[in-house]
């Protein structure tokens, strides 16, 4: 390692000692006989105080004129200074220029002028140096860490299913096509069918955190064509049981985020509190709450969910959806007008859908026919149901969108390092 | 939940109590007045003892004749029985047939006859029901859990980089091509360039566990066209530092696997012990140890690594490779005939390669030219190096291959749920 301490991790007990620090030279203020430099690393910003008298004319001049965002290594005594950012400063004996930044920068790092998101994404390597932007990805990592920890604690086995698949699953309109040697293949839009195969395979509780791909031509602040999906599937469970897994997971994530006090302070937001159990309303109740914004049997429009959100606060479930609104693999309720499918909501935003699955192969064939699909074309899918498929339920939840909620971001692109949308596939 | 206990989790304190169990009916042995059924779930196998006298002719007959691998729910008193598998049996009062398996099965689950791996992969949903096969995936999940835990403990930030990319990175020969709306895109063969962009972005320590895709036409027990890569990148670090991260990670994984005593017993293997620090030999020493099987400046052939493995045991590093054998982004050593690139080995198997990267943009341009590549074509890649790129190092390690080692498997397909190779893209 090149350094002895990180900028944000110098403690009072270090005061008076010589340390070596590395990072980006964020800013320089030269007042003639004295210059203040800001050194930044991932943990914070530290002030370097240069005294011309101490360093000599030449060193003072060259060090106070290093281009912003260059990589430097500094060695010197650290001490307390109430006026310095973080309350600490270093009086360097030496500054080594490790890698000089060209000038001008294509994007300012500390300048107050806000850039367009397109400009920022083009120079993401500079955009990420802003502490407020990096903070979104620290929130994201806190959530994904909580996901792994929580689902393992609930005895879910982490799995990885293939992203290259041979055929369309839920209709092929939103699949990306690719060449697989001399054949045609597609990118998986969801691990749905694989998760179900694993239920037949007896793994009982599985989860996957991995990419999913949808070739949909939307252009909204909430949709991307490549996203990270958190998926679970669970045997001998119904919709109710997996809603329980979901709410406990989200509560664990909320706790993990609430511990990121420094990051939350950077973002200037309060942590979201999740109190269990989360409210559950039925689709029928939701339609009523939407007060004429939706007819029974229609999907809930943005207008309808906005009306509902006025009466709900934070996370909640909408249960017992009409069977006709759910995919063929969702289990009908006792009254077959309804299903054992649910949506998971945050205010007016749909976070997930899930439900109990059809596990009876004959019912599955019927359901396929009802939705105008030919069961013969689904033999690969149906086989695992013929030889011992338990009742099972599950859901899939977008990590990007969950991060957006917890980070208080308005555009999912703020929480995805290198987003992919209709018009963007670089960098 | 449908059940009160799992088959393998009944304890002495449960003896005499009524329990409900769910699972797969693995086997039936009908002796006339008494029948022994084997109920299997993910935790183990439990004996169900049916007494004709107790249950009546009709129940006895129908329950003792349920097709193997059907899903059943049983309720009854559990008790100790030293002759039963696991030492426990249940005398069921009721058996509910939840989902009947068709007969004959396309693949036996408990039959002693070994099937070809191709047959098994075609019916993976049945293959996975074998406890020895499922065990490989429990080892795999133990390793991936250890990876997340360890890298987070060492302050690595979990990230996800895009799998859809606009252009070839290290030469385009092994890329899968795809349609991205009206453009052509490729599947990422490695997160290499993105990890490096994040170093410029100041995230300092990142890791990713995600799929990687290589369109190589190999056909070996160790290669697949889609695999899970564990990647790290670390700023202000050299090859030596990231080799340290690697060896500590592998030691953590080894400890996690060694705790899976039940799974190891199922597989009939001893846990691999990893003692730190791991041995490090230089490329020059390796060539000498290969005793004429390789000329200096050539890559190590299988024959050469076999000869070396006779003198090395378990995991070790081969350091200081000739620069000419490493990609353009690997940093030259002080003597520029050599590089700061290393390989991580397990006996004769190459597990990873990694190293310190070139962080100076001018050197990078030179290195590209030396390898016959035009720096102009790499502008997207080079930009992050122009405005403050710290020295950095990293590696990428295949989860599939690591699992193969720890599970003692001879073919990587044993440790991948739904492998993708030259000839297989289903199920």
Interface residues (C-beta under 8 A of the other chain):
Chain A: X1 X2 X3 X22 X23 X24 X40 X41 X42 X69 X70 X71 X98 X99 X101 X102 X105 X106 X123 X124 X125 X126 X127 X128 X129 X134 X137 X138 X140 X141 X144 X145 X148 X152 X157 X158 X159 X160 X161 X162 X163 X164 X165 X166 X176 X177 X178 X179 X180 X181 X183 X185 X187 X194 X197 X198 X200 X201 X202 X203 X204 X205 X210 X211 X213 X215 X217 X225 X226 X228 X235 X236 X237 X241 X359 X360 X380 X383 X384 X386 X387 X388 X389 X390 X391 X399 X416 X417 X418 X419 X420 X422 X425 X426 X427
Chain B: X1 X2 X3 X22 X23 X24 X40 X41 X42 X69 X70 X71 X98 X99 X101 X102 X105 X106 X123 X124 X125 X126 X127 X128 X129 X134 X137 X138 X140 X141 X144 X145 X148 X152 X157 X158 X159 X160 X161 X162 X163 X164 X165 X166 X176 X177 X178 X179 X180 X181 X183 X185 X187 X194 X197 X198 X200 X201 X202 X203 X204 X205 X210 X211 X213 X215 X217 X225 X226 X228 X235 X236 X237 X241 X359 X360 X380 X383 X384 X386 X387 X388 X389 X390 X391 X399 X416 X417 X418 X419 X420 X422 X425 X426 X427
